[in-house]
Amino acid sequence: MQYVDGGNATRLPAFELITGATPFTADDPLALIDAHLHLPPPEVSRQIAWLPRLFDMVIARAIAKDPDRRYPSCTERVRQLTDVVRWSAQNT
């Protein structure tokens, strides 16, 4: 069985739930769209001490601009995020 990626509806809320912020901000809607299309995701591990660098890598893959670079399923994405957060909690 093949699963369809849930798109931003499932990728961005994971970022927001863990960090308390959206990955991109802008003063107007067009600048926000431009940020989503062209900027790399922020490296939140530099701002949130308990998050490992691996979290940045998982998020970068989850919200990659190129769909072929994203996780093949929502299940795999959630598994990776869970593993990273669990590892961080055990090693903090």
N, CA, C and O atoms as CSV, one atom per row, in Angstrom:
chain,resi,resn,atom,element,x,y,z
A,1,MET,N,N,0.846,-1.169,0.000
A,1,MET,CA,C,0.000,0.000,0.000
A,1,MET,C,C,0.892,1.233,0.000
A,1,MET,O,O,1.868,1.300,0.748
A,2,GLN,N,N,0.559,2.202,-0.834
A,2,GLN,CA,C,1.328,3.431,-0.919
A,2,GLN,C,C,0.509,4.561,-0.307
A,2,GLN,O,O,-0.690,4.683,-0.557
A,3,TYR,N,N,1.184,5.392,0.508
A,3,TYR,CA,C,0.517,6.506,1.164
A,3,TYR,C,C,0.875,7.801,0.470
A,3,TYR,O,O,1.979,7.955,-0.052
A,4,VAL,N,N,-0.053,8.718,0.468
A,4,VAL,CA,C,0.166,10.026,-0.133
A,4,VAL,C,C,0.611,10.978,0.963
A,4,VAL,O,O,0.045,10.985,2.056
A,5,ASP,N,N,1.623,11.780,0.672
A,5,ASP,CA,C,2.108,12.774,1.621
A,5,ASP,C,C,1.002,13.786,1.884
A,5,ASP,O,O,0.360,14.272,0.953
A,6,GLY,N,N,0.783,14.098,3.156
A,6,GLY,CA,C,-0.273,15.022,3.547
A,6,GLY,C,C,0.012,16.469,3.249
A,6,GLY,O,O,-0.839,17.320,3.508
A,7,GLY,N,N,1.175,16.785,2.713
A,7,GLY,CA,C,1.499,18.157,2.358
A,7,GLY,C,C,1.718,19.023,3.587
A,7,GLY,O,O,1.926,18.522,4.692
A,8,ASN,N,N,1.666,20.328,3.373
A,8,ASN,CA,C,1.903,21.269,4.459
A,8,ASN,C,C,0.915,21.112,5.598
A,8,ASN,O,O,1.203,21.512,6.726
A,9,ALA,N,N,-0.231,20.543,5.323
A,9,ALA,CA,C,-1.232,20.348,6.367
A,9,ALA,C,C,-0.705,19.472,7.491
A,9,ALA,O,O,-1.173,19.577,8.624
A,10,THR,N,N,0.257,18.613,7.199
A,10,THR,CA,C,0.842,17.777,8.253
A,10,THR,C,C,2.302,18.103,8.530
A,10,THR,O,O,2.802,17.779,9.607
A,11,ARG,N,N,2.994,18.727,7.600
A,11,ARG,CA,C,4.414,19.011,7.813
A,11,ARG,C,C,4.628,20.226,8.704
A,11,ARG,O,O,5.417,20.156,9.647
A,12,LEU,N,N,3.967,21.310,8.441
A,12,LEU,CA,C,4.205,22.537,9.185
A,12,LEU,C,C,3.692,22.498,10.619
A,12,LEU,O,O,4.364,23.034,11.501
A,13,PRO,N,N,2.546,21.896,10.902
A,13,PRO,CA,C,2.108,21.833,12.307
A,13,PRO,C,C,3.095,21.108,13.216
A,13,PRO,O,O,3.212,21.462,14.389
A,14,ALA,N,N,3.796,20.123,12.716
A,14,ALA,CA,C,4.795,19.442,13.541
A,14,ALA,C,C,5.876,20.425,13.964
A,14,ALA,O,O,6.292,20.430,15.123
A,15,PHE,N,N,6.326,21.242,13.051
A,15,PHE,CA,C,7.311,22.275,13.368
A,15,PHE,C,C,6.750,23.221,14.427
A,15,PHE,O,O,7.424,23.532,15.409
A,16,GLU,N,N,5.524,23.673,14.226
A,16,GLU,CA,C,4.903,24.631,15.140
A,16,GLU,C,C,4.651,24.031,16.522
A,16,GLU,O,O,4.841,24.715,17.527
A,17,LEU,N,N,4.236,22.785,16.593
A,17,LEU,CA,C,3.984,22.150,17.889
A,17,LEU,C,C,5.253,22.042,18.728
A,17,LEU,O,O,5.217,22.232,19.944
A,18,ILE,N,N,6.356,21.740,18.086
A,18,ILE,CA,C,7.601,21.543,18.818
A,18,ILE,C,C,8.294,22.862,19.136
A,18,ILE,O,O,8.872,23.014,20.212
A,19,THR,N,N,8.241,23.821,18.204
A,19,THR,CA,C,8.978,25.074,18.407
A,19,THR,C,C,8.131,26.214,18.961
A,19,THR,O,O,8.660,27.151,19.558
A,20,GLY,N,N,6.811,26.133,18.763
A,20,GLY,CA,C,5.942,27.229,19.191
A,20,GLY,C,C,5.911,28.387,18.211
A,20,GLY,O,O,5.410,29.464,18.535
A,21,ALA,N,N,6.445,28.173,17.012
A,21,ALA,CA,C,6.486,29.229,16.003
A,21,ALA,C,C,6.325,28.617,14.620
A,21,ALA,O,O,6.461,27.406,14.441
A,22,THR,N,N,6.037,29.458,13.660
A,22,THR,CA,C,5.980,28.992,12.279
A,22,THR,C,C,7.394,29.062,11.699
A,22,THR,O,O,8.206,29.863,12.163
A,23,PRO,N,N,7.702,28.243,10.697
A,23,PRO,CA,C,9.062,28.255,10.164
A,23,PRO,C,C,9.420,29.544,9.423
A,23,PRO,O,O,10.590,29.924,9.369
A,24,PHE,N,N,8.435,30.204,8.863
A,24,PHE,CA,C,8.693,31.421,8.105
A,24,PHE,C,C,7.741,32.522,8.554
A,24,PHE,O,O,6.574,32.266,8.849
A,25,THR,N,N,8.245,33.731,8.602
A,25,THR,CA,C,7.419,34.892,8.915
A,25,THR,C,C,7.724,35.987,7.899
A,25,THR,O,O,8.804,36.019,7.309
A,26,ALA,N,N,6.776,36.869,7.705
A,26,ALA,CA,C,6.961,37.992,6.781
A,26,ALA,C,C,5.911,39.052,7.094
A,26,ALA,O,O,4.908,38.784,7.755
A,27,ASP,N,N,6.164,40.249,6.609
A,27,ASP,CA,C,5.260,41.367,6.859
A,27,ASP,C,C,4.024,41.363,5.970
A,27,ASP,O,O,3.010,41.970,6.313
A,28,ASP,N,N,4.102,40.688,4.842
A,28,ASP,CA,C,2.938,40.641,3.957
A,28,ASP,C,C,2.821,39.250,3.329
A,28,ASP,O,O,3.791,38.493,3.298
A,29,PRO,N,N,1.637,38.923,2.834
A,29,PRO,CA,C,1.397,37.572,2.306
A,29,PRO,C,C,2.329,37.167,1.161
A,29,PRO,O,O,2.757,36.015,1.096
A,30,LEU,N,N,2.644,38.092,0.268
A,30,LEU,CA,C,3.524,37.733,-0.852
A,30,LEU,C,C,4.938,37.418,-0.374
A,30,LEU,O,O,5.579,36.508,-0.898
A,31,ALA,N,N,5.422,38.154,0.603
A,31,ALA,CA,C,6.750,37.875,1.160
A,31,ALA,C,C,6.748,36.525,1.877
A,31,ALA,O,O,7.748,35.807,1.849
A,32,LEU,N,N,5.638,36.179,2.516
A,32,LEU,CA,C,5.533,34.887,3.194
A,32,LEU,C,C,5.553,33.743,2.184
A,32,LEU,O,O,6.214,32.728,2.402
A,33,ILE,N,N,4.839,33.905,1.095
A,33,ILE,CA,C,4.853,32.898,0.033
A,33,ILE,C,C,6.268,32.756,-0.528
A,33,ILE,O,O,6.750,31.644,-0.742
A,34,ASP,N,N,6.921,33.878,-0.762
A,34,ASP,CA,C,8.288,33.852,-1.274
A,34,ASP,C,C,9.222,33.115,-0.308
A,34,ASP,O,O,10.073,32.338,-0.739
A,35,ALA,N,N,9.065,33.356,0.979
A,35,ALA,CA,C,9.894,32.678,1.982
A,35,ALA,C,C,9.669,31.165,1.925
A,35,ALA,O,O,10.627,30.392,1.943
A,36,HIS,N,N,8.424,30.754,1.858
A,36,HIS,CA,C,8.107,29.315,1.779
A,36,HIS,C,C,8.720,28.684,0.529
A,36,HIS,O,O,9.178,27.542,0.561
A,37,LEU,N,N,8.723,29.431,-0.560
A,37,LEU,CA,C,9.225,28.883,-1.821
A,37,LEU,C,C,10.746,28.894,-1.937
A,37,LEU,O,O,11.314,28.042,-2.620
A,38,HIS,N,N,11.422,29.852,-1.278
A,38,HIS,CA,C,12.840,30.031,-1.558
A,38,HIS,C,C,13.797,29.941,-0.373
A,38,HIS,O,O,14.977,29.654,-0.570
A,39,LEU,N,N,13.334,30.172,0.833
A,39,LEU,CA,C,14.251,30.152,1.974
A,39,LEU,C,C,14.380,28.754,2.564
A,39,LEU,O,O,13.415,27.990,2.573
A,40,PRO,N,N,15.566,28.419,3.054
A,40,PRO,CA,C,15.702,27.139,3.757
A,40,PRO,C,C,15.010,27.239,5.114
A,40,PRO,O,O,14.867,28.339,5.648
A,41,PRO,N,N,14.585,26.130,5.672
A,41,PRO,CA,C,13.951,26.193,6.996
A,41,PRO,C,C,14.972,26.654,8.040
A,41,PRO,O,O,16.163,26.369,7.913
A,42,PRO,N,N,14.515,27.354,9.054
A,42,PRO,CA,C,15.440,27.817,10.084
A,42,PRO,C,C,16.030,26.653,10.870
A,42,PRO,O,O,15.399,25.607,11.022
A,43,GLU,N,N,17.231,26.845,11.359
A,43,GLU,CA,C,17.877,25.829,12.193
A,43,GLU,C,C,17.511,26.121,13.646
A,43,GLU,O,O,18.223,26.841,14.346
A,44,VAL,N,N,16.406,25.559,14.082
A,44,VAL,CA,C,15.890,25.880,15.416
A,44,VAL,C,C,16.723,25.283,16.539
A,44,VAL,O,O,16.597,25.701,17.690
A,45,SER,N,N,17.570,24.317,16.223
A,45,SER,CA,C,18.422,23.757,17.271
A,45,SER,C,C,19.395,24.814,17.807
A,45,SER,O,O,19.929,24.666,18.907
A,46,ARG,N,N,19.619,25.854,17.047
A,46,ARG,CA,C,20.481,26.948,17.510
A,46,ARG,C,C,19.751,27.850,18.511
A,46,ARG,O,O,20.387,28.580,19.271
A,47,GLN,N,N,18.417,27.796,18.508
A,47,GLN,CA,C,17.620,28.652,19.384
A,47,GLN,C,C,17.009,27.898,20.557
A,47,GLN,O,O,16.748,28.492,21.604
A,48,ILE,N,N,16.777,26.604,20.398
A,48,ILE,CA,C,16.162,25.788,21.444
A,48,ILE,C,C,17.187,24.751,21.882
A,48,ILE,O,O,17.471,23.792,21.164
A,49,ALA,N,N,17.727,24.957,23.058
A,49,ALA,CA,C,18.882,24.179,23.517
A,49,ALA,C,C,18.642,22.669,23.545
A,49,ALA,O,O,19.564,21.902,23.265
A,50,TRP,N,N,17.437,22.227,23.872
A,50,TRP,CA,C,17.216,20.791,24.006
A,50,TRP,C,C,17.007,20.072,22.674
A,50,TRP,O,O,16.969,18.842,22.640
A,51,LEU,N,N,16.870,20.815,21.586
A,51,LEU,CA,C,16.707,20.182,20.282
A,51,LEU,C,C,18.070,19.892,19.664
A,51,LEU,O,O,18.907,20.789,19.576
A,52,PRO,N,N,18.306,18.656,19.235
A,52,PRO,CA,C,19.577,18.338,18.587
A,52,PRO,C,C,19.586,18.819,17.137
A,52,PRO,O,O,18.538,19.116,16.564
A,53,ARG,N,N,20.746,18.889,16.572
A,53,ARG,CA,C,20.908,19.284,15.165
A,53,ARG,C,C,20.130,18.328,14.252
A,53,ARG,O,O,19.676,18.724,13.178
A,54,LEU,N,N,19.984,17.098,14.673
A,54,LEU,CA,C,19.233,16.123,13.896
A,54,LEU,C,C,17.793,16.583,13.660
A,54,LEU,O,O,17.212,16.277,12.619
A,55,PHE,N,N,17.214,17.315,14.614
A,55,PHE,CA,C,15.862,17.839,14.438
A,55,PHE,C,C,15.806,18.743,13.208
A,55,PHE,O,O,14.870,18.656,12.413
A,56,ASP,N,N,16.807,19.611,13.052
A,56,ASP,CA,C,16.855,20.501,11.889
A,56,ASP,C,C,16.875,19.702,10.594
A,56,ASP,O,O,16.230,20.070,9.612
A,57,MET,N,N,17.613,18.619,10.606
A,57,MET,CA,C,17.718,17.791,9.406
A,57,MET,C,C,16.389,17.108,9.075
A,57,MET,O,O,16.012,17.010,7.907
A,58,VAL,N,N,15.684,16.638,10.104
A,58,VAL,CA,C,14.384,15.996,9.888
A,58,VAL,C,C,13.383,17.023,9.354
A,58,VAL,O,O,12.647,16.739,8.409
A,59,ILE,N,N,13.355,18.199,9.951
A,59,ILE,CA,C,12.437,19.251,9.493
A,59,ILE,C,C,12.782,19.684,8.077
A,59,ILE,O,O,11.889,19.869,7.249
A,60,ALA,N,N,14.066,19.846,7.792
A,60,ALA,CA,C,14.468,20.259,6.443
A,60,ALA,C,C,13.970,19.255,5.401
A,60,ALA,O,O,13.509,19.644,4.328
A,61,ARG,N,N,14.065,17.979,5.720
A,61,ARG,CA,C,13.575,16.975,4.778
A,61,ARG,C,C,12.043,16.991,4.724
A,61,ARG,O,O,11.460,16.821,3.653
A,62,ALA,N,N,11.402,17.191,5.851
A,62,ALA,CA,C,9.938,17.185,5.890
A,62,ALA,C,C,9.336,18.312,5.061
A,62,ALA,O,O,8.301,18.126,4.421
A,63,ILE,N,N,9.974,19.479,5.067
A,63,ILE,CA,C,9.407,20.615,4.331
A,63,ILE,C,C,10.284,21.014,3.141
A,63,ILE,O,O,10.300,22.175,2.732
A,64,ALA,N,N,11.003,20.049,2.597
A,64,ALA,CA,C,11.858,20.303,1.433
A,64,ALA,C,C,11.044,20.889,0.281
A,64,ALA,O,O,9.888,20.522,0.072
A,65,LYS,N,N,11.653,21.782,-0.442
A,65,LYS,CA,C,10.979,22.402,-1.589
A,65,LYS,C,C,10.701,21.371,-2.684
A,65,LYS,O,O,9.654,21.401,-3.331
A,66,ASP,N,N,11.647,20.467,-2.878
A,66,ASP,CA,C,11.515,19.415,-3.894
A,66,ASP,C,C,10.762,18.225,-3.289
A,66,ASP,O,O,11.275,17.578,-2.376
A,67,PRO,N,N,9.583,17.934,-3.770
A,67,PRO,CA,C,8.793,16.826,-3.206
A,67,PRO,C,C,9.535,15.484,-3.191
A,67,PRO,O,O,9.282,14.653,-2.319
A,68,ASP,N,N,10.440,15.266,-4.141
A,68,ASP,CA,C,11.186,14.010,-4.182
A,68,ASP,C,C,12.167,13.864,-3.031
A,68,ASP,O,O,12.632,12.757,-2.759
A,69,ARG,N,N,12.490,14.952,-2.350
A,69,ARG,CA,C,13.425,14.910,-1.220
A,69,ARG,C,C,12.697,14.733,0.109
A,69,ARG,O,O,13.340,14.505,1.133
A,70,ARG,N,N,11.366,14.834,0.113
A,70,ARG,CA,C,10.585,14.710,1.341
A,70,ARG,C,C,10.435,13.250,1.750
A,70,ARG,O,O,10.751,12.344,0.979
A,71,TYR,N,N,9.957,13.035,2.955
A,71,TYR,CA,C,9.680,11.680,3.427
A,71,TYR,C,C,8.614,11.064,2.545
A,71,TYR,O,O,7.722,11.768,2.071
A,72,PRO,N,N,8.690,9.760,2.316
A,72,PRO,CA,C,7.728,9.112,1.437
A,72,PRO,C,C,6.320,9.033,2.023
A,72,PRO,O,O,5.356,8.819,1.289
A,73,SER,N,N,6.195,9.204,3.335
A,73,SER,CA,C,4.865,9.133,3.950
A,73,SER,C,C,4.839,9.948,5.233
A,73,SER,O,O,5.877,10.252,5.822
A,74,CYS,N,N,3.644,10.290,5.644
A,74,CYS,CA,C,3.448,10.978,6.915
A,74,CYS,C,C,3.907,10.084,8.062
A,74,CYS,O,O,4.473,10.569,9.042
A,75,THR,N,N,3.669,8.802,7.943
A,75,THR,CA,C,4.067,7.844,8.980
A,75,THR,C,C,5.577,7.878,9.200
A,75,THR,O,O,6.037,7.901,10.342
A,76,GLU,N,N,6.341,7.880,8.127
A,76,GLU,CA,C,7.803,7.923,8.246
A,76,GLU,C,C,8.268,9.248,8.856
A,76,GLU,O,O,9.176,9.269,9.687
A,77,ARG,N,N,7.648,10.335,8.445
A,77,ARG,CA,C,7.990,11.653,8.986
A,77,ARG,C,C,7.731,11.703,10.488
A,77,ARG,O,O,8.572,12.184,11.248
A,78,VAL,N,N,6.589,11.218,10.911
A,78,VAL,CA,C,6.250,11.206,12.338
A,78,VAL,C,C,7.209,10.293,13.102
A,78,VAL,O,O,7.630,10.628,14.209
A,79,ARG,N,N,7.549,9.164,12.531
A,79,ARG,CA,C,8.492,8.252,13.174
A,79,ARG,C,C,9.842,8.936,13.403
A,79,ARG,O,O,10.417,8.835,14.487
A,80,GLN,N,N,10.335,9.618,12.395
A,80,GLN,CA,C,11.624,10.308,12.524
A,80,GLN,C,C,11.565,11.414,13.567
A,80,GLN,O,O,12.474,11.536,14.389
A,81,LEU,N,N,10.511,12.218,13.545
A,81,LEU,CA,C,10.369,13.288,14.542
A,81,LEU,C,C,10.266,12.719,15.951
A,81,LEU,O,O,10.870,13.246,16.886
A,82,THR,N,N,9.504,11.647,16.101
A,82,THR,CA,C,9.351,11.006,17.410
A,82,THR,C,C,10.689,10.486,17.910
A,82,THR,O,O,11.034,10.678,19.076
A,83,ASP,N,N,11.436,9.838,17.046
A,83,ASP,CA,C,12.741,9.307,17.440
A,83,ASP,C,C,13.687,10.417,17.880
A,83,ASP,O,O,14.402,10.268,18.870
A,84,VAL,N,N,13.694,11.522,17.153
A,84,VAL,CA,C,14.588,12.633,17.489
A,84,VAL,C,C,14.201,13.265,18.824
A,84,VAL,O,O,15.062,13.527,19.664
A,85,VAL,N,N,12.921,13.507,19.015
A,85,VAL,CA,C,12.475,14.121,20.277
A,85,VAL,C,C,12.705,13.172,21.443
A,85,VAL,O,O,13.139,13.601,22.512
A,86,ARG,N,N,12.423,11.904,21.253
A,86,ARG,CA,C,12.655,10.909,22.313
A,86,ARG,C,C,14.144,10.832,22.666
A,86,ARG,O,O,14.503,10.815,23.844
A,87,TRP,N,N,15.008,10.785,21.646
A,87,TRP,CA,C,16.449,10.745,21.887
A,87,TRP,C,C,16.893,11.991,22.640
A,87,TRP,O,O,17.698,11.907,23.568
A,88,SER,N,N,16.374,13.135,22.243
A,88,SER,CA,C,16.756,14.385,22.898
A,88,SER,C,C,16.331,14.392,24.364
A,88,SER,O,O,17.086,14.837,25.228
A,89,ALA,N,N,15.134,13.903,24.643
A,89,ALA,CA,C,14.647,13.858,26.035
A,89,ALA,C,C,15.503,12.929,26.896
A,89,ALA,O,O,15.714,13.195,28.079
A,90,GLN,N,N,15.983,11.863,26.316
A,90,GLN,CA,C,16.797,10.901,27.065
A,90,GLN,C,C,18.221,11.388,27.263
A,90,GLN,O,O,18.907,10.924,28.174
A,91,ASN,N,N,18.682,12.312,26.433
A,91,ASN,CA,C,20.070,12.749,26.478
A,91,ASN,C,C,20.234,14.200,26.921
A,91,ASN,O,O,21.294,14.797,26.735
A,92,THR,N,N,19.208,14.748,27.490
A,92,THR,CA,C,19.288,16.143,27.962
A,92,THR,C,C,19.434,16.159,29.474
A,92,THR,O,O,19.518,17.231,30.075
